[in-house]
């Protein structure tokens, strides 16, 4: 999930709260159509991840199982 914020005050406040972040991720589609997470570190170095960063295999499996549940009406 992402946000587009068109308010300089909110953006500055949010930037101060997240100022300690060591990396920023951009989600993109690979040439094969799967998701990739492009990590940009504070040093400017970029890395590409093929699985969601900072998640375990168990967490990804649980999300996969939950995604099969018919819960769209809740959203």
C-alpha positions in Angstrom: 0.0 0.0 0.0 1.3 3.5 -0.7 0.2 7.0 -0.2 0.3 10.2 -2.4 0.3 13.1 0.0 -0.2 16.6 -1.4 0.4 18.6 1.8 3.9 20.0 2.5 3.2 20.1 6.3 2.2 16.4 6.5 5.1 15.4 4.3 7.6 17.2 6.5 6.1 15.7 9.6 6.1 12.2 8.1 9.7 12.7 6.8 10.8 13.6 10.4 9.1 10.5 11.8 10.6 8.2 9.2 14.0 9.9 9.1 15.7 7.0 10.8 14.9 4.6 8.0 17.9 2.9 6.4 16.2 1.9 3.2 13.4 2.8 0.9 11.6 0.2 -1.3 10.0 0.7 -4.7 7.7 -2.1 -5.9 7.9 -2.8 -9.6 7.0 -5.5 -12.1 9.8 -7.6 -13.5 10.0 -8.4 -17.2 8.3 -11.7 -16.4 5.4 -10.0 -14.6 6.3 -10.8 -11.0 6.8 -8.3 -8.3 10.2 -7.0 -7.4 11.2 -4.8 -4.4 14.0 -2.3 -5.4 15.7 -1.2 -2.2 17.6 2.1 -2.1 19.8 2.4 0.9 20.8 5.7 2.6 24.2 5.3 0.9 22.5 5.3 -2.6 23.2 1.6 -3.2 20.3 -0.3 -4.8 19.4 -4.0 -4.4 16.6 -5.9 -6.1 14.6 -8.4 -4.0 12.4 -11.1 -5.5 10.5 -11.7 -2.3 9.1 -9.1 0.1 11.9 -7.7 2.3 11.9 -8.3 6.0 9.4 -11.2 5.8 10.0 -14.9 6.6 8.9 -17.8 4.4 6.2 -18.6 7.1 4.8 -15.0 7.0 4.6 -15.1 3.1 2.9 -18.6 3.3 0.3 -17.3 5.8 -0.4 -14.3 3.6 -0.8 -16.7 0.6 -3.3 -18.8 2.5 -5.3 -15.8 3.8 -5.4 -14.5 0.2 -7.5 -17.5 -0.8 -10.2 -16.7 1.8 -13.4 -15.1 0.4 -13.1 -11.9 2.5 -13.4 -9.2 -0.2 -16.7 -8.0 1.3 -14.8 -6.9 4.4 -12.4 -4.6 2.5 
